Amino acid sequence: MRVLFLDLKQQYDSIRSEIAEAIDRVLNSTQFILGPEVTAFEEAFAHAQHTRHCIATNNGTSALHLALWAVGIKRGDEVIVPVNTFIATAEAVLLAGARPIFADHDECFVLNGEELERRMTRRTRAAVPVHLYGQIADMRSIAPFVERYGLTLIEDAAQAHLASLDEKLAGAWGVAAGFSFYPGKNLGAYGEAGAVVTTDSTLAETMRKLRDHGSEQKYRHIIAGHNYRMEALQAAVLRIKLQYLEAWTQARERHAKKYCELLQDVAEIKLPSVRDGARHVYHLFVIEADRRDSLRNFLEQREISTGLHYPIPLHLQPCFAELGYKEGAFPRAERSAKRILSLPMFPELKDDQIEYTAGAIREFYGGGGGA
C-alpha cells in the first residue's frame, strides 16, 4: 500500500466542478487583483473566524509583516517568537526592522507565559506566539502576561484555521493574527495567499492601505506601503474551500483519534499532547520517536511518506548566526528537532492507510526493522 503524506489531488477531485466555475467567473470578470472576489472571501473568512475584519494578502509571511508594521513595531524593538517554527515568523519581525528574540516550547510544542517572562528585556515590545501544528499556544498564560507588561500580541495562526482554546478561536486573542493559505494548509489556495484578521477597525484600515502601496484610492497614496494584495483567483478558490473547512477539520480530528488509539501503547514514541479545553485541528500529526531517522527510512521503504517540521531550530539556522545564539540555548526545541516526525494527515486519508502506517511503526519497534 502507498500512503502519501498529503494528497491534494483527492481534495481537488471532490470539488472540481465548483472550482472550475469559480475560476471561470474570475476570468470572465477580468478583475484579477483584489476586487469583489477578494472582498467576498474577506467577509466569509472573518465570519468563520468570529472577527470583524479580514485583510487578504498575497501570502502568510506578508500577513505577519503587515500586522507588525501596522502596530508600529520598528528598528530597535524586540519581538519574542518561538524557536520551533517555520522561518517566516522570525522573518516578519526582521522585515519590520525589529530583532527576533527566540524562546523555547512546552510539552505541546508551543510558547507559554513562563518562557515569555524568561526572554523579556526592556526592549521587548511584542510577542508572536505560533499556534503550531494546529494547536493554539498556551494563551491562558500568554494573554495575561502581555497585558500585564503592555506588550502587543500578534498571533501566528498559519497552521490553526478553526483551532480554539476554551472555545475562543485562534486569531481572537491578540490585536491581530496572520493566517497562511499555502496549498498544504487546512484551508489552502492553489498558489500563495494569506490574511490578517483583527477586531480593531482603525488597525484594519491601516493594513488595507499598507497592503496596496499606502493608497485609499488609485494613485492617491496616504502612506508608503507595499504590494501585499491577494489575487482574485486565489480568493475564489478559498471561498469554495471555506465551505468545507469544518467537515475537513472533523475528518482530521477522527484521523488523529485513530492514530492515537493504534499507537498509544508504543513506548518508543510520544503522541501529540493536547491541552485541556483545546481544539487541535491537526494541520500536522507530529510524534516524537526514538531512532527517528531509522523509523522514517523504514516507513519510506513501505511507501509511507512522512515529513520533518522542523529539523533545524531557528537559532541554529545560518541566517540567524549574528543573533549570537549557540547550541544548547533551547534544549527542548533542540531535543525535539532530533525526534519529531510528521505522519500522513489530510482529510481524505483512509482508515486502512492509517492502520497500515500504525502497523508499520509497531513492526519497526517490535524488532521487524529497528536493528
C-alpha positions as CSV (number, residue, x, y, z in Angstrom):
1,M,0.0,0.0,0.0
2,R,1.2,3.5,-0.8
3,V,0.4,6.3,1.7
4,L,1.1,9.9,0.7
5,F,2.0,12.5,3.3
6,L,-0.5,14.8,1.6
7,D,-2.9,14.3,-1.3
8,L,-4.3,17.5,-2.7
9,K,-5.5,15.8,-5.8
10,Q,-8.2,13.8,-4.0
11,Q,-9.5,17.1,-2.5
12,Y,-9.5,18.8,-5.8
13,D,-11.4,15.9,-7.5
14,S,-14.1,16.2,-4.8
15,I,-14.8,19.9,-5.7
16,R,-13.6,20.1,-9.3
17,S,-16.8,21.4,-10.8
18,E,-17.2,24.2,-8.2
19,I,-13.6,25.3,-8.6
20,A,-13.9,25.4,-12.4
21,E,-17.0,27.6,-12.1
22,A,-15.3,29.9,-9.6
23,I,-12.2,30.3,-11.8
24,D,-14.3,30.8,-14.9
25,R,-16.2,33.6,-13.1
26,V,-12.9,35.4,-12.3
27,L,-11.6,35.0,-15.8
28,N,-14.8,36.4,-17.3
29,S,-14.7,39.4,-14.9
30,T,-11.1,40.2,-15.8
31,Q,-10.8,41.6,-12.2
32,F,-7.6,39.6,-11.2
33,I,-6.3,41.6,-8.2
34,L,-8.4,42.4,-5.2
35,G,-11.9,43.3,-6.3
36,P,-15.3,41.7,-5.4
37,E,-14.0,38.1,-5.1
38,V,-11.4,39.1,-2.6
39,T,-13.9,41.3,-0.6
40,A,-16.3,38.4,-0.5
41,F,-13.7,36.0,0.8
42,E,-12.6,38.5,3.4
43,E,-16.1,38.8,4.7
44,A,-16.6,35.0,4.7
45,F,-13.3,34.3,6.5
46,A,-13.9,37.0,9.1
47,H,-17.3,35.4,9.8
48,A,-15.7,31.9,10.1
49,Q,-13.1,33.2,12.5
50,H,-15.6,35.2,14.6
51,T,-13.8,38.5,14.0
52,R,-14.7,41.9,12.4
53,H,-12.1,42.4,9.8
54,C,-10.1,40.2,7.4
55,I,-7.4,41.8,5.2
56,A,-6.4,39.4,2.4
57,T,-2.7,39.3,1.4
58,N,-0.5,37.6,-1.1
59,N,0.9,35.1,1.5
60,G,1.2,34.3,5.2
61,T,4.6,35.9,5.6
62,S,3.3,39.2,4.3
63,A,0.3,38.9,6.6
64,L,2.6,38.7,9.7
65,H,4.8,41.5,8.4
66,L,1.7,43.7,7.7
67,A,0.4,43.2,11.2
68,L,3.7,44.0,12.9
69,W,4.2,47.0,10.6
70,A,0.8,48.4,11.2
71,V,1.0,48.2,15.0
72,G,4.3,50.2,14.9
73,I,7.0,47.6,15.5
74,K,10.2,49.2,14.3
75,R,14.0,49.2,14.4
76,G,15.3,48.9,18.0
77,D,12.3,46.9,19.2
78,E,12.5,43.2,20.3
79,V,9.8,40.7,19.5
80,I,9.7,37.3,21.2
81,V,9.0,34.4,18.9
82,P,9.3,30.6,19.4
83,V,12.4,28.9,18.1
84,N,10.4,25.9,16.9
85,T,8.5,27.3,14.0
86,F,8.8,28.0,10.3
87,I,11.3,30.8,9.5
88,A,8.5,33.1,8.3
89,T,7.6,34.0,11.9
90,A,11.1,35.5,12.6
91,E,11.4,36.8,9.1
92,A,8.4,39.0,9.6
93,V,10.0,40.5,12.6
94,L,13.1,41.3,10.7
95,L,11.1,42.8,7.8
96,A,9.5,45.2,10.4
97,G,13.1,46.3,11.4
98,A,13.0,44.6,14.8
99,R,15.1,41.9,16.4
100,P,13.6,38.5,17.0
101,I,14.2,37.1,20.5
102,F,13.8,33.3,20.5
103,A,12.0,31.2,23.1
104,D,11.7,27.5,23.8
105,H,8.4,25.5,23.7
106,D,6.4,23.5,26.2
107,E,5.2,19.9,26.0
108,C,2.6,20.9,23.3
109,F,5.4,22.3,21.1
110,V,4.1,25.9,21.7
111,L,5.0,29.0,23.6
112,N,3.8,29.8,27.1
113,G,3.9,32.8,29.5
114,E,6.7,31.4,31.6
115,E,9.0,31.3,28.7
116,L,8.0,34.8,27.6
117,E,8.9,36.1,31.0
118,R,12.3,34.4,30.8
119,R,13.1,36.0,27.5
120,M,11.7,39.5,28.0
121,T,14.0,42.6,28.2
122,R,13.5,46.3,28.5
123,R,13.3,46.5,24.7
124,T,10.6,43.9,24.3
125,R,7.6,45.4,22.5
126,A,5.6,42.4,21.2
127,A,5.2,38.7,21.2
128,V,4.2,36.4,18.3
129,P,3.1,33.0,19.7
130,V,2.7,30.4,17.0
131,H,-0.3,28.1,17.0
132,L,1.9,25.2,15.8
133,Y,0.8,22.0,14.0
134,G,-2.9,23.0,14.6
135,Q,-2.9,23.6,18.3
136,I,-3.2,27.1,20.0
137,A,-0.3,28.2,22.1
138,D,-0.8,28.5,25.9
139,M,-2.9,31.6,25.7
140,R,-4.1,31.2,29.2
141,S,-0.7,32.2,30.4
142,I,0.4,34.4,27.4
143,A,-2.6,36.7,27.3
144,P,-2.3,37.9,31.0
145,F,1.5,38.2,30.6
146,V,1.3,40.6,27.6
147,E,-1.4,42.6,29.2
148,R,0.5,43.0,32.5
149,Y,3.6,44.3,30.7
150,G,1.7,46.3,28.0
151,L,3.1,44.2,25.1
152,T,1.5,43.9,21.7
153,L,0.2,40.4,20.9
154,I,0.3,39.2,17.3
155,E,-0.8,35.6,16.7
156,D,0.8,33.4,14.0
157,A,-2.2,31.3,13.1
158,A,-0.8,30.0,9.8
159,Q,-1.5,26.4,10.9
160,A,-4.5,26.9,13.0
161,H,-7.7,27.6,11.0
162,L,-10.7,27.0,13.3
163,A,-8.4,25.9,16.2
164,S,-9.6,27.1,19.6
165,L,-8.9,27.2,23.3
166,D,-11.7,27.4,25.8
167,E,-14.0,27.9,22.7
168,K,-12.0,31.1,21.8
169,L,-10.7,30.8,18.2
170,A,-7.2,31.3,17.0
171,G,-6.9,34.9,15.9
172,A,-9.2,36.2,18.7
173,W,-6.6,36.6,21.4
174,G,-4.3,39.3,20.2
175,V,-4.7,42.7,18.4
176,A,-4.2,40.9,15.1
177,A,-3.4,37.4,13.7
178,G,-1.7,36.2,10.5
179,F,-3.0,33.2,8.5
180,S,-1.5,31.4,5.6
181,F,-3.4,29.7,2.8
182,Y,-0.4,27.9,1.3
183,P,-1.7,25.0,-0.7
184,G,-0.9,22.4,2.0
185,K,-2.7,24.2,4.8
186,N,-6.0,23.1,6.3
187,L,-7.5,25.9,4.2
188,G,-5.2,26.1,1.2
189,A,-5.3,28.1,-2.0
190,Y,-4.0,27.0,-5.4
191,G,-1.0,29.2,-5.1
192,E,0.3,31.7,-2.5
193,A,-2.2,33.5,-0.2
194,G,-2.7,34.8,3.3
195,A,-4.7,37.1,5.5
196,V,-4.7,39.2,8.7
197,V,-7.7,39.2,11.0
198,T,-8.5,41.9,13.6
199,T,-11.3,43.4,15.6
200,D,-9.7,46.8,15.5
201,S,-11.2,48.9,12.8
202,T,-8.5,51.6,12.8
203,L,-5.8,49.0,12.5
204,A,-7.7,47.2,9.7
205,E,-7.9,50.5,7.8
206,T,-4.1,51.0,8.2
207,M,-3.4,47.5,7.0
208,R,-5.6,47.8,3.9
209,K,-3.7,50.9,2.9
210,L,-0.3,49.3,3.6
211,R,-1.0,46.2,1.5
212,D,-1.9,48.4,-1.5
213,H,1.0,50.8,-1.7
214,G,-0.5,53.0,1.0
215,S,-3.4,54.1,-1.1
216,E,-7.0,54.6,-0.3
217,Q,-7.9,55.2,-3.9
218,K,-6.0,54.7,-7.1
219,Y,-2.9,57.0,-7.5
220,R,-3.6,58.7,-4.1
221,H,-1.0,57.3,-1.6
222,I,-1.6,58.4,2.0
223,I,1.4,56.5,3.4
224,A,4.3,54.5,1.9
225,G,3.2,50.9,1.8
226,H,3.9,47.7,-0.1
227,N,2.3,45.4,-2.6
228,Y,0.7,42.6,-0.5
229,R,-2.5,42.2,-2.5
230,M,-4.3,38.9,-2.9
231,E,-5.2,37.6,-6.4
232,A,-8.8,37.2,-7.1
233,L,-8.3,33.6,-8.4
234,Q,-7.0,32.6,-5.0
235,A,-9.9,34.3,-3.2
236,A,-12.4,32.5,-5.5
237,V,-10.8,29.1,-4.7
238,L,-10.7,29.8,-1.0
239,R,-14.3,30.8,-0.9
240,I,-15.3,27.4,-2.3
241,K,-13.0,25.5,0.1
242,L,-14.0,27.5,3.2
243,Q,-17.5,25.9,2.9
244,Y,-15.9,22.5,3.5
245,L,-13.4,23.5,6.2
246,E,-15.4,22.4,9.2
247,A,-16.1,19.0,7.7
248,W,-12.4,18.6,6.6
249,T,-11.3,19.6,10.1
250,Q,-13.6,17.0,11.7
251,A,-12.0,14.4,9.4
252,R,-8.6,15.4,10.6
253,E,-9.7,15.0,14.2
254,R,-11.1,11.5,13.5
255,H,-7.8,10.5,11.9
256,A,-5.8,11.8,14.9
257,K,-8.0,9.8,17.3
258,K,-7.5,6.6,15.3
259,Y,-3.7,7.1,15.2
260,C,-3.7,7.6,19.0
261,E,-5.8,4.5,19.5
262,L,-3.5,2.4,17.4
263,L,-0.2,3.8,18.8
264,Q,-1.0,4.5,22.4
265,D,1.0,1.6,23.8
266,V,4.1,2.0,21.7
267,A,6.6,3.1,24.3
268,E,9.2,4.4,21.9
269,I,7.0,7.2,20.6
270,K,5.3,10.2,22.2
271,L,1.9,11.1,20.7
272,P,0.7,14.7,20.4
273,S,-0.1,16.4,23.7
274,V,-3.4,18.3,23.6
275,R,-4.1,21.0,26.1
276,D,-7.4,20.6,28.1
277,G,-10.1,22.7,26.5
278,A,-8.2,23.0,23.2
279,R,-9.5,22.1,19.8
280,H,-6.4,20.8,17.9
281,V,-7.1,20.9,14.2
282,Y,-4.2,18.7,13.2
283,H,-2.6,20.6,10.4
284,L,0.1,18.1,11.1
285,F,0.1,14.9,13.2
286,V,3.5,15.1,14.9
287,I,5.0,12.4,17.1
288,E,8.3,12.2,18.8
289,A,10.2,8.9,18.0
290,D,13.2,7.0,19.2
291,R,15.6,6.4,16.3
292,R,13.6,8.8,14.3
293,D,15.7,8.7,11.1
294,S,15.7,4.9,11.0
295,L,12.0,4.8,11.5
296,R,11.5,7.3,8.7
297,N,13.6,5.2,6.4
298,F,11.7,2.1,7.4
299,L,8.4,3.7,6.6
300,E,9.7,5.1,3.3
301,Q,10.6,1.5,2.3
302,R,7.0,0.6,2.9
303,E,5.9,3.5,0.7
304,I,4.7,5.6,3.6
305,S,5.7,9.3,3.2
306,T,6.5,11.4,6.3
307,G,7.7,14.9,7.0
308,L,10.0,16.8,9.4
309,H,8.6,20.0,10.9
310,Y,11.1,21.4,11.7
311,P,14.5,19.7,11.7
312,I,16.6,22.8,12.5
313,P,15.5,25.2,15.2
314,L,15.7,28.8,14.2
315,H,18.6,29.8,16.5
316,L,20.8,27.3,14.6
317,Q,19.9,28.5,11.1
318,P,22.9,30.1,9.4
319,C,20.9,33.2,8.6
320,F,20.4,34.0,12.3
321,A,24.0,33.4,13.3
322,E,24.5,37.1,14.0
323,L,21.9,36.9,16.8
324,G,24.5,35.1,18.8
325,Y,22.7,32.0,19.9
326,K,24.6,28.8,20.4
327,E,23.7,25.1,20.5
328,G,22.3,24.3,24.0
329,A,20.4,27.6,24.3
330,F,17.0,25.9,23.8
331,P,17.2,22.3,25.0
332,R,13.5,21.4,24.4
333,A,13.5,22.5,20.8
334,E,16.9,21.0,20.1
335,R,15.8,17.6,21.5
336,S,12.5,17.7,19.7
337,A,14.2,18.5,16.3
338,K,16.0,15.2,16.5
339,R,12.9,13.2,17.4
340,I,9.9,14.8,15.6
341,L,8.2,13.0,12.7
342,S,5.0,14.1,10.9
343,L,2.8,11.2,9.8
344,P,0.4,11.3,6.9
345,M,-2.5,13.7,7.6
346,F,-5.2,15.0,5.3
347,P,-9.0,14.9,5.3
348,E,-9.2,12.2,2.6
349,L,-6.9,9.8,4.4
350,K,-8.4,6.3,4.6
351,D,-8.7,4.2,7.8
352,D,-6.8,1.3,6.2
353,Q,-3.9,3.8,5.3
354,I,-3.8,4.9,9.0
355,E,-3.9,1.2,10.1
356,Y,-1.1,0.3,7.6
357,T,1.0,3.3,8.8
358,A,0.5,2.4,12.5
359,G,1.2,-1.2,11.8
360,A,4.5,-0.4,10.2
361,I,5.5,1.7,13.2
362,R,4.6,-1.1,15.5
363,E,6.6,-3.5,13.4
364,F,9.6,-1.3,13.5
365,Y,9.7,-1.1,17.2
366,G,8.8,-4.7,17.6
367,G,12.1,-5.8,16.1
368,G,11.0,-6.1,12.4
369,G,13.2,-3.2,11.2
370,G,14.7,-1.4,14.1
371,A,18.1,-3.1,14.2
